Structure formats: C-alpha cells, structure tokens
Amino acid sequence: MKTAMRVSGGQDRAHVFTRAGALVAVVADGSGATAVGGAAADLVLEAVKKAPAGSDWAALLAEIDARLVREGSGAQTTAVIMAIAGGRITGASVGDSGAWIIDGDSVIDLTAAQQRKPLLGSGHARPVAFTAEVAEGRALLASDGLLKYAAQRFVAEAASGPSLDGCADSLLALPRLRSGQLPDDVAVILISLA
Ligand SMILES: [Mn+2]
C-alpha cells in the first residue's frame, strides 16, 4: 500500500509504518504549551510503534491516558490509530483528529462516534474503536487543522487525485488562509487502499 504524509509542525505528529504484514498509521495533536503538548503526541507515536500490529487500539489509548497522568506533566493530546491487515481496518481514537475512507464522492467517517473530550492525559479519556472492511479508495488520517478548516467535499476531492504525493500537498494547502498562514497545525496521512 502506498502512503503519503505531511506535517506542518507545531504539536501535530504523524507516523506510518509496516509491521508483520500490517500497515499502521497514527496521528496525534498535542494540546497546551507547545513543548508539553508535543511531548504527549510523541508519547502516542512511541507507544504505537512498540505495540503489536494486532493490538486492541482502544485499550492502548486508555493505557497512554493513564501513563500521561502518572508522568504528571499535564500534557494532553488527541490520537487516532488505524491498522490495515488481511482486508480489515481496525483502529481507535480520542479527540478531534479523524480517520475517513474516501472513495470518489463517498466519505465514511470511521471516527464519527469518537469522544472529542476529555483528551488523553486527562485520566478520563474514552477511546472509541472502529472497524471497516478494506475496499477501494483511500484512507485519510488528519488532525483538526485540516478537518475543521476545510469542507468535506473539498477534502475528498483533494484526496482523490492520481498522485498520492500531489494529493497530500493539496490537502495541506486546503486550510491555508489568503495570507499563506495555516489557522492551526496540520498532520495528514493518505493511504491508497487499492
Ligand atoms: Mn489542532
């Protein structure tokens, strides 16, 4: 499976890797003071990298929530994890980062049932798992810097071009203001499912 990833900076993080035949993708958007929020997002990435490919992702997010509380920095973060293996998608999320399946005009928000608050690090996060069959099209993981500031149909259109890298560039450009500034940091991973 081909992938493309873009991260504008700040406290947003993204990582995608393959292990034991599974593709695993994760986006985290840290909250609070930059260094602290970024560290919380980094912790999510490190935990996902260490987890077995077939992990219970919601349970892993609950563990991360507890671990952030134990560390006592006050750091909080969103997280969305997606694993693709054997024709199935499994994942889990907390916060307002999202995961979509885009196939032409059809958009399925796998994270529609997620709990936007409280975040990981609150000690009260409620991770919600999702599953789907792999079909045609593309999977998108993104922080709210994209999903909150660009209309769904424009995101779907930008994600559907012929070149995955071109699509990732287009997605990063979507929320950009006329001044050239981004209203929020953006992390995006695009995965070709075909
Ligand atoms: Mn954000």
Residues whose N, C-alpha, C, O or C-beta is under 5 A from the ligand:
A	BS01	MN	D29 S143 D144 G145 D184 D185
